[in-house]
């Protein structure tokens, strides 16, 4: 079983979501820790390969997303959990993509220093 590490405010953000959404994301993360993949998990567009995954959950007319990486053999890093506010299109907003990129760099550094 892989460990899990929450980058930035991702854990607090998850805790603020509706219970049904938390359960869905929690199950997806459990599967990732166990070496599996949630049926709704898809590679996040704009990132190369399948190492950055996104799970999208709709609840009461709102859309929520959890983004995490399974690039590392021993840890799942949760990069971002948020409610998509934009009503135009399905694309992840640029500010969220920038935050994910920043947090991915943090996760890479954490992983690198943990290996020392």
DOLONU-488495 format. One line per field, with one value per residue (C-alpha): residue in one letter; chain; residue number from 1; x negated, y, z negated. Coordinates in nm, 4 decimals. Example, Ala and Ser with C-alpha at 12.3 -4.5 7.8 and 13.67 -1.06 7.14 Angstrom:
2
residu = A|S
chaine = A|A
num = 1|2
u = -1.2300|-1.3670
v = -0.4500|-0.1060
w = -0.7800|-0.7140
***
This chain:
116
residu = X|X|X|X|X|X|X|X|X|X|X|X|X|X|X|X|X|X|X|X|X|X|X|X|X|X|X|X|X|X|X|X|X|X|X|X|X|X|X|X|X|X|X|X|X|X|X|X|X|X|X|X|X|X|X|X|X|X|X|X|X|X|X|X|X|X|X|X|X|X|X|X|X|X|X|X|X|X|X|X|X|X|X|X|X|X|X|X|X|X|X|X|X|X|X|X|X|X|X|X|X|X|X|X|X|X|X|X|X|X|X|X|X|X|X|X
chaine = A|A|A|A|A|A|A|A|A|A|A|A|A|A|A|A|A|A|A|A|A|A|A|A|A|A|A|A|A|A|A|A|A|A|A|A|A|A|A|A|A|A|A|A|A|A|A|A|A|A|A|A|A|A|A|A|A|A|A|A|A|A|A|A|A|A|A|A|A|A|A|A|A|A|A|A|A|A|A|A|A|A|A|A|A|A|A|A|A|A|A|A|A|A|A|A|A|A|A|A|A|A|A|A|A|A|A|A|A|A|A|A|A|A|A|A
num = 1|2|3|4|5|6|7|8|9|10|11|12|13|14|15|16|17|18|19|20|21|22|23|24|25|26|27|28|29|30|31|32|33|34|35|36|37|38|39|40|41|42|43|44|45|46|47|48|49|50|51|52|53|54|55|56|57|58|59|60|61|62|63|64|65|66|67|68|69|70|71|72|73|74|75|76|77|78|79|80|81|82|83|84|85|86|87|88|89|90|91|92|93|94|95|96|97|98|99|100|101|102|103|104|105|106|107|108|109|110|111|112|113|114|115|116
u = 0.0000|-0.1393|-0.1468|0.0481|-0.0749|0.1445|-0.0186|0.0849|0.4466|0.5678|0.6708|0.8560|1.0219|1.1368|1.2837|1.5004|1.6708|2.0108|1.9936|2.0826|1.8016|1.5552|1.6479|1.5937|1.2547|1.1545|1.2296|1.0322|0.7333|0.7625|0.7556|0.4503|0.2747|0.3586|0.2135|0.5510|0.7366|1.0849|1.3094|1.3583|0.9892|0.8409|0.5041|0.5185|0.4979|0.1814|-0.0413|-0.2415|-0.1608|0.0835|-0.1025|0.1262|0.4845|0.8093|1.1414|1.4480|1.7644|2.0924|2.3171|2.6280|2.5433|2.1829|1.8656|1.5751|1.2289|0.9462|0.6024|0.3265|0.0093|-0.0829|-0.4248|-0.6089|-0.6371|-0.5697|-0.3478|-0.0325|-0.0541|0.2778|0.2109|0.5437|0.9072|1.1540|1.4975|1.4977|1.6676|1.6534|1.9702|1.7940|1.6600|1.5024|1.1421|0.9626|0.9147|0.5600|0.5195|0.5915|0.3489|0.0795|0.1462|0.1266|-0.2074|-0.3454|-0.2282|-0.3668|-0.7103|-0.6694|-0.5745|-0.8760|-1.1056|-0.9474|-0.9920|-1.3511|-1.4467|-1.2630|-1.4779|-1.8009
v = 0.0000|0.3388|0.6296|0.9467|1.3041|1.6125|1.9107|2.2633|2.2997|1.9861|1.8016|2.1024|2.1571|1.7935|1.8204|2.1149|1.9228|1.7536|1.4094|1.2177|1.3899|1.3235|0.9548|0.9333|1.1059|0.9082|0.5822|0.6958|0.7786|0.4462|0.2640|0.4646|0.3749|0.0095|0.0200|0.0372|0.3054|0.4466|0.3859|0.7625|0.8566|0.9994|1.1518|1.5285|1.7041|1.9046|1.6736|1.4102|1.0482|0.8962|0.9945|1.2883|1.1737|1.3610|1.2406|1.4530|1.4248|1.6102|1.6834|1.9040|2.0796|2.1534|1.9902|1.8924|1.7696|1.5910|1.5822|1.3517|1.1888|0.8215|0.8823|0.7649|0.4027|0.4576|0.7682|0.9160|1.2952|1.4816|1.8014|1.9845|1.9368|2.2011|2.2970|2.3987|2.7357|2.8169|2.7365|2.7555|2.4271|2.1342|2.2542|2.3017|2.6767|2.8089|2.9254|2.5716|2.4219|2.6639|2.5638|2.1940|2.2508|2.4345|2.1639|1.8913|2.0536|2.0538|1.6837|1.6025|1.7830|1.6125|1.2764|1.3531|1.4603|1.1640|0.9273|1.0643
w = 0.0000|0.1022|-0.1379|-0.0698|-0.0948|-0.0667|0.1037|0.0072|-0.1007|0.0792|-0.2400|-0.3846|-0.0475|-0.0357|-0.3866|-0.2767|0.0059|-0.0188|-0.1815|0.1371|0.3282|0.0431|0.0507|0.4270|0.4095|0.1016|0.2816|0.5878|0.3663|0.1829|0.5170|0.6232|0.2967|0.3595|0.7103|0.8828|1.0724|1.0207|1.3252|1.3652|1.3230|1.6410|1.7276|1.6808|2.0155|2.0712|1.8659|2.0475|1.9742|1.7306|1.4116|1.3272|1.2834|1.2390|1.1014|1.1757|0.9687|1.0195|0.7215|0.6993|1.0249|0.9250|1.0562|0.8319|0.9254|0.7493|0.9103|0.7900|0.9129|0.9147|1.0721|0.7620|0.6515|0.2817|0.2474|0.3978|0.3896|0.3881|0.5796|0.5896|0.4878|0.6015|0.7244|1.0889|1.0976|1.4703|1.6602|1.9977|2.1273|1.9468|1.9561|1.6264|1.5682|1.6280|1.2648|1.1462|1.4009|1.2793|0.9175|1.0113|1.1882|0.8845|0.6464|0.8730|0.8443|0.4648|0.4718|0.6894|0.4462|0.1445|0.3116|0.4061|0.0532|-0.1046|0.1035|-0.0451
***
